[in-house]
């Protein structure tokens, strides 16, 4: 559900597999509208598989139909007007944002520029700048212990952030704005996606952070050694509340 609502419905790159898939899904949707059965759709899709030029692809295509037809049918019913959602789920349509990001990365590699893909490298500019929100430059800076202990620095930072969230009503707004500014470092393909995720999940992330121990958070992002595995939170669909029917009270 989460992927249907937030990932697979995004714009896709035009390609032959994507266009063919969308055409097939559209036809399958029409068959469903005309009260066609699952077996009729299975037969149609398997016949289409036989048109593929390579015998290996033919068998792989039929396996996909056999394995995923019930799931595909459910998605077609839900997404009759959006065949690209089904085709993105089957990885036959590629995300436009992901494609643009990959093109940019390829250009970086061709220019011999080393891309910053390591998580700690991506996180460090953000982590380095967050203290400016807590300790503005016009105030005396706290003395560093000079031990170079990244884990302890992270724990101290998270502790201070949690305290700031509790005591300063405008801090969260500043933190979210700062995070969105950092998205621009990711380049045109990923920047908008990054900002969308921050807008959608920042409140949930802050709530999670306030209910976790600083050491657990730092272990999760890789700045502290993990003593025990930290369970990931369940990812729920964005739209879970059904519309309530209003009855008129006389």
Number of C-alpha atoms within 10 A of each C-alpha: 14 13 14 18 13 14 15 23 19 16 15 20 15 12 12 11 14 21 17 14 20 21 15 18 27 18 16 25 22 14 16 18 11 9 9 13 10 15 10 12 21 18 12 15 20 18 13 14 20 15 11 13 9 10 12 9 14 17 15 13 17 18 14 14 19 13 10 12 17 13 11 19 19 11 20 21 13 13 17 18 12 16 23 26 27 26 25 23 17 16 13 19 25 22 19 15 19 15 15 16 18 14 13 15 18 13 12 13 12 10 9 9 10 10 10 11 10 8 10 14 10 14 12 11 12 16 15 10 13 18 14 11 14 15 13 10 10 6 7 8 10 7 6 8 8 6 8 9 11 12 16 16 17 21 20 14 19 21 15 16 24 18 13 16 16 12 10 10 10 10 16 17 12 12 17 17 14 15 19 18 13 18 19 15 12 16 13 14 18 19 18 16 17 16 19 15 12 18 13 12 13 17 13 11 11 15 11 13 16 17 9 11 14 21 20 19 19 21 19 16 14 14 18 19 13 15 9 8 9 11 7 7 7 6 8 10 13 14 9 9 7 6 6 6 6 6 6 5 4 3
